[in-house]
Amino acid sequence: MSVLENVETPENLRKLTYDEKKKLAEEIRQLVIETVSQTGGHLASNLGVVELTIALHSVFHMPEDKIVWDVGHQTYIHKILTGRKDKISTLRKLDGIAGFPKTTESPYDTFNTGHSSTSISAALGMARARDLKKEKNYVIAVIGDGALTGGMALEALNDAGSSRTNLIVILNDNEMSIGKNVGGISHFLTRVRTRKLYNKSNRYIKKTVEKIPKVGNGIIKLVRKVKYSIKQLVIPNMLFEDFGFKYLGPVDGHNIEDIEEILKKAKDLEGPILIHVLTKKGKGYEPAELNPDKYHGTSAFDIKTGKAKKAKQDDYSKIFGKKLVELAKKNDKIVAITAAMLDGTGLGEFAKKFPKRIFDVGIAEQHSLTMAAGLASCGLKPVISIYSSFYQRGYDQVIHDICMQNLPVVMCVDRAGIVGNDGETHQGMFDMAFFNIIPNITIMAPKDFKELEEMLEFAINLNKPVTIRYPRGGEAKTKFEKHNKIQLGKAEILQNTVKNQEQESVCIIGIGKMVARAMEVSDMLNKEGIQTKVINARFLKPLDKDTIIEEIKDINYCITIEDGCKTGGLGTAVKELIIDNKIKIKIETFAYPDEYIRHGSVEELEKIYEMDSQSIAKKVLQQINNK
């Protein structure tokens, strides 16, 4: 008989025996594997926290007690146990449940998360609010060992440890973030993990001494009085104690009974508590256990073989990585930097070829950017690749440390634009807008793989701050025969069917992946008798003002298409150009509105926001007909 069938809420969970909870863990693990094999998602991280999640909901009473999940990609089990089991098949699908915590989805999701190292700060804020309101609930932050490399987490530990506020931090230590953990924090935790041997010995001695008639319990109490000072001689857990936390653990993260015991102990203690839980990423599914980084985030796959259902094609990240290796062979000043995204950003091959010229700094975007500035100040050519939504975390460093000093750092913006199913926290909507207002920066976006390769080589030779933004995935179906040489601030005219000045005409200006969309729209309009020009902007900054002014001066209507937010990007720049030069032309921007874009496939979201070629062409035709 299935245990999971009878578990709809945590209240049902608390009635189960430990044997039933073990069976429940097996059933949940199987459900997660089956679900992610169909929907794609974060598999390994969720398989690693099954028992931990069951224990948390058994000991604490959510949502009165509050739990903040760092990053939040490991909350599938949490969602299954909090009334969303029957919706799990809709995971990450349009109008389905999100792949991350979402406060609008359930009262059990107490804080929206999607980026690393935020949970302790948010939880401390909740704990302080509780104290001010004189409430009595528990507040728990669950944070991975990889997230501790983020400076924000250390700032929060520092504040929380000195606050004396009742707060429980659970360190989920699986030795992984997206890739293998690196750095001093990782080495420190490796030493702490040796306490597993200490704990096993401690339990054995305790059981043996308890059997001694009359004096057994007395001896145990005496030993406990001196245990703290002795254990510090062999167990290096002092970092957390020095921050001001009471340290408990390490505890086996796959033993529900042990986890519950230590959680109950934490409830009885005052002040900030840190519980060190050891888990195995990918637990219970051999392919994920053997390759946890591969199954950190995965597309749909075959359960039996573990292989992706769709063969992986070349994508922008791979092309970037290959080209950088090629350039680095010729130029020994080129160095690469990643922030715990070695394979995700396509730098795996570079790491193999040039192990001394690549720096994986862990989840530390701010540090990575300022370190790049330091490298550049000494004559090297740092190339750093970070996902678009993560550049938000290092904005001051781009301004203050790189661009203000006009240092030659090449900042590659991976996953720019719509990324799809990961939703609001991962859509790369804002990079063009927030980079565009920074002095000294050059902003480029390639229309295809070949142009990315050419832009990367151009950027390294430019000797100033550059960003190159490109999307997740592969090229569009549109194939470009024309590739003019890259020149600073120079656009590219791809198509011109304007023959008759008396006839309706449209100038379409695209940038990045949307240049292919511009060509598709042009073809549709041409079939309707509308003349078109297509311009590949290439550069958002500096914008090719001369070419745009020349090409639109005899045109009736101009549109811009970009894979970003409507404000501050290409459309804004072209509109300012038109206004400043008093050009009389109707202009319309096709971009995403001033809102956070929900989860769903890229194709679905493009149709919803009318960014697909059919919707754009239809709207242009309506405008022309209305005129």
C-alpha positions as CSV (number, residue, x, y, z in Angstrom):
1,M,0.0,0.0,0.0
2,S,1.3,3.5,-0.9
3,V,2.1,5.8,1.9
4,L,2.2,8.9,-0.3
5,E,-1.4,8.4,-1.3
6,N,-2.5,9.3,2.2
7,V,-0.1,12.3,2.6
8,E,-1.8,15.5,1.4
9,T,-0.4,17.9,4.1
10,P,2.3,17.9,6.7
11,E,-0.3,17.1,9.3
12,N,-0.7,13.7,7.7
13,L,3.0,13.3,7.7
14,R,3.4,13.8,11.5
15,K,1.2,10.7,12.1
16,L,3.5,8.3,10.3
17,T,6.0,5.9,12.0
18,Y,9.7,6.1,11.0
19,D,9.3,3.0,8.9
20,E,6.4,4.6,7.0
21,K,8.5,7.7,6.5
22,K,11.3,5.7,5.0
23,K,8.8,4.1,2.6
24,L,7.4,7.6,1.9
25,A,10.9,8.8,1.0
26,E,11.3,6.0,-1.5
27,E,7.9,6.8,-3.1
28,I,8.6,10.6,-3.3
29,R,12.0,9.9,-4.8
30,Q,10.4,7.8,-7.5
31,L,7.8,10.4,-8.2
32,V,10.4,13.2,-8.5
33,I,12.4,11.1,-11.0
34,E,9.3,10.3,-13.1
35,T,8.2,13.9,-13.1
36,V,11.5,15.5,-14.0
37,S,12.1,12.9,-16.7
38,Q,9.0,14.3,-18.4
39,T,9.2,18.1,-17.5
40,G,12.9,18.6,-17.1
41,G,14.1,20.5,-14.0
42,H,16.5,20.3,-11.1
43,L,16.8,16.6,-10.3
44,A,20.0,15.9,-8.3
45,S,19.4,18.7,-5.7
46,N,15.9,17.5,-5.0
47,L,16.8,13.8,-4.7
48,G,19.4,14.9,-2.0
49,V,16.9,16.6,0.3
50,V,14.0,14.1,0.5
51,E,14.6,12.9,4.0
52,L,15.6,16.4,5.2
53,T,12.3,17.8,3.9
54,I,10.2,15.0,5.5
55,A,12.0,15.6,8.8
56,L,11.5,19.4,8.6
57,H,7.7,19.1,8.0
58,S,7.5,16.4,10.7
59,V,9.1,18.5,13.5
60,F,8.0,22.0,12.6
61,H,4.5,23.3,11.9
62,M,4.4,25.2,8.6
63,P,3.2,27.7,7.6
64,E,3.1,29.1,11.1
65,D,6.7,28.2,11.3
66,K,8.6,29.6,8.3
67,I,11.2,28.0,6.2
68,V,13.2,29.9,3.6
69,W,14.9,27.7,0.9
70,D,18.1,29.1,-0.5
71,V,18.0,29.2,-4.3
72,G,14.8,27.2,-4.1
73,H,15.4,24.7,-6.9
74,Q,15.3,21.9,-4.3
75,T,11.7,22.5,-3.2
76,Y,9.9,19.8,-5.3
77,I,9.6,17.6,-2.2
78,H,8.4,20.5,-0.1
79,K,5.7,21.1,-2.7
80,I,4.6,17.5,-2.8
81,L,4.2,17.5,1.0
82,T,2.2,20.8,1.1
83,G,-0.8,20.1,-1.0
84,R,0.6,20.2,-4.5
85,K,1.2,16.5,-5.1
86,D,-1.6,16.2,-7.6
87,K,-0.2,19.2,-9.6
88,I,3.4,18.0,-9.7
89,S,3.0,16.8,-13.3
90,T,2.6,20.5,-14.3
91,L,6.0,21.4,-12.8
92,R,7.6,24.3,-14.7
93,K,4.9,24.2,-17.3
94,L,2.8,27.2,-18.4
95,D,0.1,27.8,-15.7
96,G,1.6,24.9,-13.7
97,I,3.5,24.9,-10.4
98,A,6.8,26.8,-10.5
99,G,10.2,25.2,-10.2
100,F,11.0,27.5,-7.3
101,P,9.2,28.8,-4.2
102,K,6.4,31.2,-5.0
103,T,4.4,33.0,-2.3
104,T,1.4,33.4,-4.6
105,E,1.3,29.7,-5.2
106,S,1.0,28.5,-1.6
107,P,1.1,29.9,2.0
108,Y,3.8,27.2,2.7
109,D,6.1,29.1,0.3
110,T,7.1,31.9,2.6
111,F,9.7,33.7,0.4
112,N,10.4,33.7,-3.3
113,T,13.9,32.5,-4.1
114,G,15.8,31.7,-7.3
115,H,19.3,33.1,-6.7
116,S,21.8,31.8,-4.2
117,S,23.0,33.0,-0.8
118,T,19.8,34.9,0.2
119,S,18.0,32.6,2.7
120,I,19.8,33.6,5.9
121,S,19.2,37.3,5.3
122,A,15.5,36.8,4.6
123,A,15.1,34.4,7.5
124,L,16.8,36.8,9.9
125,G,14.4,39.5,8.8
126,M,11.5,37.2,9.5
127,A,12.9,36.3,12.9
128,R,13.3,39.9,13.9
129,A,9.8,40.7,12.7
130,R,8.5,37.8,14.8
131,D,10.3,39.2,17.9
132,L,9.0,42.7,17.3
133,K,5.5,41.4,16.9
134,K,6.0,39.2,20.0
135,E,5.1,36.0,18.2
136,K,6.5,32.6,19.0
137,N,7.0,30.7,15.7
138,Y,10.3,29.2,14.5
139,V,12.2,30.5,11.4
140,I,14.5,28.1,9.5
141,A,16.8,28.9,6.6
142,V,18.0,25.9,4.5
143,I,21.2,26.8,2.6
144,G,23.6,24.7,0.6
145,D,27.4,24.5,1.1
146,G,27.9,26.0,-2.3
147,A,25.9,29.1,-1.4
148,L,28.2,29.8,1.5
149,T,30.7,31.1,-1.0
150,G,28.4,33.9,-1.7
151,G,29.4,37.0,0.3
152,M,25.8,37.8,1.2
153,A,25.5,34.5,3.1
154,L,28.6,35.4,5.1
155,E,27.3,38.9,5.8
156,A,24.1,37.3,7.1
157,L,25.9,34.8,9.3
158,N,27.9,37.6,10.8
159,D,24.8,39.6,11.6
160,A,22.7,36.7,12.8
161,G,25.5,35.3,15.0
162,S,25.8,38.5,16.9
163,S,22.1,39.1,17.1
164,R,21.2,36.5,19.7
165,T,18.0,36.1,17.7
166,N,16.3,32.6,17.7
167,L,17.1,31.4,14.2
168,I,17.8,27.9,12.8
169,V,20.2,27.7,9.8
170,I,20.4,24.2,8.2
171,L,23.6,23.8,6.2
172,N,22.7,21.2,3.5
173,D,26.2,20.0,2.7
174,N,26.4,17.9,-0.5
175,E,29.8,19.1,-1.7
176,M,28.1,20.6,-4.8
177,S,26.6,23.8,-6.1
178,I,26.0,23.7,-9.9
179,G,29.4,22.3,-10.3
180,K,31.9,20.9,-7.8
181,N,32.5,23.3,-4.9
182,V,35.7,25.3,-4.8
183,G,37.5,27.5,-2.3
184,G,38.3,27.9,1.3
185,I,34.7,27.3,2.6
186,S,34.6,24.0,0.7
187,H,37.9,22.9,2.2
188,F,36.7,23.9,5.7
189,L,33.6,21.8,5.4
190,T,35.6,18.9,4.2
191,R,37.5,19.0,7.5
192,V,34.2,19.3,9.4
193,R,32.8,16.2,7.7
194,T,35.4,14.1,9.5
195,R,33.1,14.5,12.5
196,K,31.1,11.6,11.1
197,L,33.7,9.3,12.6
198,Y,33.6,11.2,15.9
199,N,29.8,10.9,16.1
200,K,29.8,7.2,15.3
201,S,32.4,6.6,18.1
202,N,30.4,8.8,20.4
203,R,27.2,6.9,20.0
204,Y,29.0,3.6,20.4
205,I,30.6,4.7,23.7
206,K,27.4,6.1,25.0
207,K,25.5,2.9,24.4
208,T,28.2,0.9,26.1
209,V,28.5,3.1,29.2
210,E,24.8,3.3,29.7
211,K,24.8,-0.5,30.3
212,I,27.0,-0.1,33.4
213,P,24.7,-0.6,36.5
214,K,23.9,2.5,38.6
215,V,26.8,4.6,37.5
216,G,26.4,4.6,33.7
217,N,24.2,7.7,33.4
218,G,26.3,9.6,35.9
219,I,29.5,8.9,33.9
220,I,27.7,10.2,30.7
221,K,26.7,13.5,32.4
222,L,30.3,14.0,33.6
223,V,31.7,13.4,30.2
224,R,29.2,15.8,28.6
225,K,30.7,18.6,30.8
226,V,34.1,18.3,29.3
227,K,33.1,17.2,25.8
228,Y,32.8,20.6,24.2
229,S,36.4,21.6,25.0
230,I,37.8,18.2,24.0
231,K,35.9,17.9,20.7
232,Q,37.3,21.2,19.5
233,L,40.7,19.6,19.5
234,V,39.7,17.2,16.7
235,I,36.7,18.9,15.0
236,P,37.2,22.1,13.1
237,N,33.7,23.6,13.5
238,M,34.9,26.8,15.2
239,L,34.0,29.0,12.2
240,F,30.3,28.8,13.0
241,E,30.9,29.0,16.8
242,D,33.0,32.1,16.3
243,F,30.2,33.7,14.3
244,G,28.0,33.2,17.3
245,F,26.1,30.1,16.3
246,K,25.6,27.0,18.4
247,Y,26.8,24.3,16.0
248,L,25.0,20.9,15.8
249,G,26.1,18.1,13.6
250,P,27.2,16.8,11.2
251,V,24.1,14.6,10.9
252,D,23.3,12.0,8.2
253,G,20.9,13.8,6.0
254,H,19.3,10.5,4.8
255,N,18.4,9.2,8.3
256,I,15.0,10.7,9.1
257,E,15.2,9.7,12.8
258,D,18.6,11.3,13.3
259,I,17.5,14.5,11.6
260,E,14.3,14.8,13.6
261,E,16.2,14.2,16.8
262,I,18.7,17.1,16.1
263,L,15.8,19.4,14.9
264,K,14.0,18.8,18.1
265,K,17.1,19.6,20.1
266,A,17.5,22.8,18.1
267,K,13.9,23.8,19.1
268,D,14.9,23.8,22.7
269,L,18.0,26.0,22.4
270,E,18.1,29.8,22.5
271,G,19.9,32.0,20.0
272,P,21.1,31.3,16.5
273,I,21.6,27.6,15.7
274,L,23.5,26.0,12.8
275,I,22.7,22.4,12.0
276,H,25.2,20.7,9.6
277,V,23.4,18.1,7.5
278,L,25.3,15.8,5.2
279,T,23.5,14.7,2.0
280,K,24.3,13.1,-1.3
281,K,23.2,15.0,-4.4
282,G,21.2,12.7,-6.7
283,K,20.5,10.2,-3.9
284,G,18.6,7.2,-5.1
285,Y,19.1,7.5,-8.9
286,E,22.5,6.1,-9.9
287,P,23.0,8.3,-13.0
288,A,22.4,11.5,-10.9
289,E,24.6,10.2,-8.0
290,L,27.5,9.5,-10.5
291,N,27.0,12.8,-12.4
292,P,25.3,15.3,-10.0
293,D,26.5,18.3,-12.0
294,K,24.9,16.9,-15.2
295,Y,21.6,16.3,-13.4
296,H,21.6,19.6,-11.5
297,G,19.4,21.0,-14.1
298,T,18.3,18.6,-16.8
299,S,16.0,18.4,-19.8
300,A,13.5,15.5,-20.1
301,F,15.3,12.2,-20.1
302,D,14.8,8.5,-20.3
303,I,14.8,7.0,-16.8
304,K,16.3,3.7,-17.7
305,T,19.3,5.1,-19.5
306,G,19.5,8.6,-18.0
307,K,20.0,10.0,-21.5
308,A,18.2,13.2,-22.7
309,K,15.2,12.5,-24.9
310,K,16.4,15.2,-27.3
311,A,20.0,15.0,-28.6
312,K,21.8,18.1,-27.4
313,Q,22.8,20.4,-30.3
314,D,25.5,23.1,-30.3
315,D,24.4,26.1,-28.4
316,Y,25.7,29.6,-27.8
317,S,27.6,28.6,-24.6
318,K,29.4,25.8,-26.4
319,I,30.3,28.0,-29.4
320,F,31.6,30.7,-27.0
321,G,33.8,28.1,-25.1
322,K,35.2,26.6,-28.3
323,K,36.1,30.0,-29.7
324,L,37.7,31.1,-26.5
325,V,40.0,28.1,-26.5
326,E,41.0,28.9,-30.1
327,L,41.8,32.5,-29.2
328,A,43.6,31.5,-26.0
329,K,46.0,29.2,-27.9
330,K,47.2,32.3,-29.8
331,N,47.1,34.8,-26.9
332,D,48.5,33.7,-23.5
333,K,47.1,36.8,-21.9
334,I,43.6,35.5,-22.1
335,V,42.2,34.1,-18.9
336,A,38.7,32.9,-18.1
337,I,36.5,33.3,-15.0
338,T,33.4,31.6,-14.0
339,A,31.2,31.7,-10.9
340,A,30.4,28.1,-10.2
341,M,29.1,27.6,-13.8
342,L,32.1,26.0,-15.5
343,D,30.2,23.6,-17.8
344,G,27.0,25.7,-17.9
345,T,28.9,28.6,-19.5
346,G,30.8,26.4,-21.9
347,L,34.2,26.7,-20.2
348,G,34.8,23.0,-19.5
349,E,37.1,22.6,-22.4
350,F,39.0,25.7,-21.6
351,A,39.6,24.4,-18.1
352,K,41.1,21.2,-19.5
353,K,43.3,23.0,-22.0
354,F,44.4,25.8,-19.7
355,P,44.0,24.8,-16.1
356,K,46.2,27.6,-14.8
357,R,44.4,30.3,-16.8
358,I,40.9,29.7,-15.5
359,F,39.4,30.7,-12.2
360,D,36.2,29.3,-10.8
361,V,35.5,31.5,-7.8
362,G,32.3,29.7,-6.7
363,I,29.0,31.5,-6.2
364,A,30.6,34.9,-5.9
365,E,29.6,37.2,-8.8
366,Q,30.7,40.4,-7.2
367,H,34.1,39.0,-6.4
368,S,34.5,37.5,-9.8
369,L,34.0,40.9,-11.5
370,T,36.3,42.9,-9.3
371,M,38.9,40.1,-9.6
372,A,38.6,40.4,-13.4
373,A,39.3,44.1,-13.0
374,G,42.4,43.3,-11.0
375,L,43.6,40.9,-13.7
376,A,42.9,43.5,-16.4
377,S,44.8,46.2,-14.5
378,C,47.9,44.1,-14.7
379,G,47.8,43.6,-18.5
380,L,45.8,40.4,-18.8
381,K,42.7,39.8,-20.9
382,P,40.0,38.4,-18.6
383,V,36.9,36.9,-20.2
384,I,34.1,36.3,-17.7
385,S,30.9,34.4,-18.4
386,I,27.9,34.8,-16.1
387,Y,24.2,34.3,-16.7
388,S,22.2,37.4,-17.4
389,S,20.1,37.3,-14.3
390,F,23.2,36.8,-12.1
391,Y,24.9,39.9,-13.4
392,Q,22.3,41.8,-11.4
393,R,24.3,40.7,-8.3
394,G,27.5,42.4,-9.4
395,Y,26.2,45.7,-10.8
396,D,28.3,48.0,-8.6
397,Q,31.4,46.0,-9.5
398,V,30.7,46.6,-13.2
399,I,30.3,50.3,-12.7
400,H,32.9,51.0,-10.0
401,D,35.7,48.5,-10.6
402,I,35.6,47.8,-14.3
403,C,33.9,50.7,-16.3
404,M,35.0,53.6,-14.2
405,Q,38.6,52.6,-14.8
406,N,37.9,51.7,-18.4
407,L,39.5,48.3,-17.9
408,P,39.5,45.7,-20.8
409,V,37.2,43.1,-19.2
410,V,35.0,41.0,-21.6
411,M,31.8,40.2,-19.9
412,C,29.8,37.5,-21.6
413,V,26.1,37.6,-20.8
414,D,24.9,34.0,-21.1
415,R,21.2,33.1,-20.9
416,A,20.2,36.6,-22.0
417,G,16.5,37.2,-22.8
418,I,13.7,34.7,-22.2
419,V,15.0,31.4,-20.8
420,G,11.7,29.7,-20.3
421,N,10.7,27.2,-17.6
422,D,12.8,28.5,-14.8
423,G,10.6,31.6,-14.7
424,E,10.8,35.0,-13.1
425,T,14.1,34.7,-11.3
426,H,16.1,33.5,-14.3
427,Q,14.6,35.4,-17.2
428,G,17.5,37.6,-18.6
429,M,15.3,40.6,-19.1
430,F,17.3,43.5,-17.8
431,D,20.9,43.3,-18.8
432,M,20.7,45.6,-21.9
433,A,18.8,48.3,-19.9
434,F,21.1,48.3,-16.8
435,F,24.3,48.1,-18.8
436,N,23.2,50.7,-21.3
437,I,23.4,53.6,-18.8
438,I,27.0,52.8,-17.7
439,P,29.7,55.0,-19.3
440,N,32.7,53.4,-21.1
441,I,30.9,50.2,-21.9
442,T,30.4,48.6,-25.3
443,I,27.3,46.4,-25.7
444,M,27.0,43.8,-28.5
445,A,24.7,40.9,-29.3
446,P,25.3,38.4,-32.1
447,K,22.6,37.3,-34.6
448,D,24.1,33.8,-34.9
449,F,27.0,31.6,-33.9
450,K,29.4,33.0,-36.5
451,E,28.8,36.5,-35.3
452,L,29.4,35.5,-31.7
453,E,32.8,34.1,-32.6
454,E,33.7,37.3,-34.5
455,M,32.4,39.5,-31.7
456,L,34.4,37.6,-29.1
457,E,37.6,38.1,-31.0
458,F,36.8,41.8,-31.6
459,A,36.0,42.4,-27.9
460,I,39.3,40.9,-26.7
461,N,41.2,43.2,-29.1
462,L,39.1,46.3,-28.3
463,N,41.0,47.0,-25.0
464,K,38.0,48.4,-23.1
465,P,35.0,47.1,-21.2
466,V,32.6,45.0,-23.4
467,T,29.5,42.9,-22.8
468,I,28.4,40.3,-25.3
469,R,24.9,39.0,-24.7
470,Y,23.5,35.8,-26.2
471,P,20.6,33.5,-25.5
472,R,20.2,30.1,-24.0
473,G,20.1,27.4,-26.6
474,G,20.9,27.3,-30.3
475,E,20.6,29.4,-33.4
476,A,17.3,30.3,-35.1
477,K,16.3,28.5,-38.2
478,T,17.0,31.6,-40.3
479,K,20.4,31.2,-41.9
480,F,22.4,34.4,-42.7
481,E,24.6,34.5,-45.7
482,K,25.9,38.0,-45.0
483,H,28.5,38.7,-42.2
484,N,30.1,42.0,-42.6
485,K,33.3,42.6,-40.7
486,I,32.7,43.8,-37.1
487,Q,33.5,47.5,-36.7
488,L,32.9,49.4,-33.5
489,G,29.4,50.9,-33.3
490,K,28.6,49.8,-36.9
491,A,25.3,48.2,-37.8
492,E,24.7,45.8,-40.7
493,I,22.0,46.2,-43.4
494,L,20.7,42.8,-44.2
495,Q,17.8,43.4,-46.5
496,N,16.3,46.3,-48.5
497,T,13.2,45.8,-50.7
498,V,12.2,49.4,-50.8
499,K,11.8,50.4,-54.4
500,N,8.9,52.8,-54.5
501,Q,8.8,55.8,-52.2
502,E,5.1,56.1,-52.6
503,Q,4.4,52.6,-51.4
504,E,4.2,51.6,-47.7
505,S,7.5,50.7,-46.2
506,V,8.8,49.5,-42.8
507,C,12.3,49.6,-41.3
508,I,12.9,46.7,-38.9
509,I,15.8,47.0,-36.5
510,G,16.7,43.9,-34.5
511,I,19.5,43.0,-32.2
512,G,20.9,39.6,-31.1
513,K,18.6,36.6,-31.6
514,M,15.8,38.9,-32.7
515,V,17.6,39.7,-35.9
516,A,16.3,36.3,-37.2
517,R,12.9,37.4,-36.0
518,A,13.2,40.6,-38.0
519,M,14.0,38.7,-41.2
520,E,10.9,36.4,-40.6
521,V,8.7,39.5,-40.1
522,S,10.2,41.1,-43.2
523,D,9.4,38.1,-45.4
524,M,5.8,38.1,-44.1
525,L,5.3,41.8,-44.8
526,N,6.9,41.5,-48.2
527,K,4.2,38.8,-49.1
528,E,1.6,41.4,-48.1
529,G,3.0,44.0,-50.4
530,I,4.9,46.0,-47.7
531,Q,8.4,47.1,-48.5
532,T,11.0,46.5,-45.8
533,K,14.5,47.2,-44.7
534,V,16.2,45.0,-42.1
535,I,19.0,46.3,-39.9
536,N,21.1,44.2,-37.6
537,A,22.0,46.7,-34.9
538,R,24.9,44.6,-33.6
539,F,25.8,47.3,-31.1
540,L,23.4,48.7,-28.5
541,K,26.2,50.9,-27.4
542,P,27.6,52.7,-29.2
543,L,24.5,52.7,-31.4
544,D,25.1,53.2,-35.2
545,K,23.2,56.5,-35.3
546,D,24.3,57.5,-38.8
547,T,23.2,54.3,-40.5
548,I,19.8,54.3,-38.7
549,I,19.1,58.0,-39.5
550,E,20.0,57.4,-43.2
551,E,17.9,54.2,-43.5
552,I,14.7,55.6,-41.9
553,K,14.6,59.1,-43.4
554,D,12.4,58.1,-46.3
555,I,10.4,55.3,-44.4
556,N,6.8,55.5,-43.1
557,Y,7.2,53.2,-40.2
558,C,10.0,51.8,-38.0
559,I,9.9,49.0,-35.5
560,T,12.6,47.6,-33.1
561,I,12.7,44.0,-31.9
562,E,14.7,42.9,-28.9
563,D,14.7,40.0,-26.4
564,G,14.6,42.1,-23.3
565,C,12.6,44.7,-21.4
566,K,10.8,47.5,-23.3
567,T,12.5,50.2,-21.3
568,G,16.1,51.1,-21.6
569,G,17.1,48.9,-24.5
570,L,17.2,49.1,-28.3
571,G,13.8,50.6,-28.6
572,T,14.5,53.4,-26.1
573,A,17.8,54.2,-27.8
574,V,16.2,54.4,-31.3
575,K,13.3,56.5,-30.0
576,E,15.8,59.0,-28.4
577,L,17.7,59.2,-31.7
578,I,14.5,60.0,-33.6
579,I,13.4,62.6,-31.1
580,D,16.9,64.2,-30.9
581,N,17.0,64.5,-34.7
582,K,13.4,65.6,-35.1
583,I,12.7,62.8,-37.5
584,K,9.0,62.4,-38.4
585,I,8.3,58.7,-38.4
586,K,6.0,56.3,-36.5
587,I,8.1,54.0,-34.3
588,E,7.0,51.0,-32.2
589,T,9.1,48.8,-29.9
590,F,8.5,45.1,-29.7
591,A,10.0,43.9,-26.4
592,Y,8.7,42.5,-23.1
593,P,6.6,44.7,-20.8
594,D,7.5,46.2,-17.4
595,E,6.8,43.1,-15.4
596,Y,8.4,39.8,-14.3
597,I,8.0,37.2,-16.9
598,R,6.4,33.9,-15.6
599,H,7.5,30.4,-16.4
600,G,6.6,28.4,-19.5
601,S,8.4,27.4,-22.7
602,V,10.1,30.1,-24.7
603,E,7.7,29.5,-27.6
604,E,4.7,29.8,-25.3
605,L,5.9,33.0,-23.7
606,E,6.7,34.6,-27.0
607,K,3.2,34.0,-28.2
608,I,1.6,35.2,-25.0
609,Y,3.7,38.5,-25.1
610,E,3.2,38.7,-28.9
611,M,6.9,38.5,-29.6
612,D,6.7,35.7,-32.2
613,S,7.0,36.6,-35.9
614,Q,3.3,36.1,-36.7
615,S,2.1,38.4,-33.9
616,I,4.6,41.1,-34.8
617,A,3.8,41.0,-38.5
618,K,0.0,41.0,-37.7
619,K,0.4,44.1,-35.5
620,V,2.4,46.0,-38.1
621,L,-0.2,45.2,-40.8
622,Q,-2.9,46.4,-38.5
623,Q,-1.1,49.7,-37.8
624,I,-0.6,50.3,-41.5
625,N,-4.2,49.5,-42.4
626,N,-5.5,51.7,-39.6
627,K,-3.4,54.5,-41.0
